[in-house]
Amino acid sequence: GAVVSQHPSWVICKSGTSVKIECRSLDFQATTMFWYRQFPKQSLMLMATSNEGSKATYEQGVEKDKFLINHASLTLSTLTVTSAHPEDSSFYICSASGLLKDTQYFGPGTRLTVL
Amino acid sequence: AQSVTQLGSHVSVSEGALVLLRCNYSSSVPPYLFWYVQYPNQGLQLLLKYTTGATLVKGINGFEAEFKKSETSFHLTKPSAHMSDAAEYFCAVSPEDDYKLSFGAGTTVTVRA
């Protein structure tokens, strides 16, 4: 149980284009979803927190207009990187929590490369 | 503000030997504490967590960790390493009230045959 999927697993795009990443909880209802960014050989940095039906809460230093987050249902959250640039290249990871609010279940991540 | 320090970015152990990964945190109040493992090309998997109650927590795959409030530590141990334990391990903390995780830098474990 408690499986979280992400799609796509990797994506390459041209500079200036937008990319959408999906995060789904497959076997539970995710009242809260989190989005992280992980640079090579580094730890995860929380970007934003989203609750179903509410606007996402962004961490300090994260541009909300660049990283659009939508949590339209209890099983789906999306992260859209708008007007992507090479410096946005990274590993993006989502997590979800349900009834056990103190436990997050992580997706496998999406590797974004912006050329 | 909370921060997490993992001592040692890389730990190498022999198969069958003790695995000890160190984690210290700074927080104004005792937080919730977690250990996650990340295998290559996979997502993070929860090994164990401490929220309340017994300070010695047992997790999956034979791992355990002990919360020591006086030392602000949550070190992870496994008595006997297996080759399958080779992975990246992350210690994380969150406040009791918002569940946002702050991660340590991670420790890469390699297991020698």
Interface residues (C-beta under 8 A of the other chain):
Chain A: V4 Q6 T32 F34 Q42 S43 L44 M45 L46 T49 I93 S95 S97 K101 D102 T103 Q104 Y105 F106 G107 P108 G109
Chain B: Y32 Y36 N41 Q42 G43 L44 Q45 L46 K49 T51 F90 S94 D98 Y99 K100 L101 S102 F103 G104 A105 G106
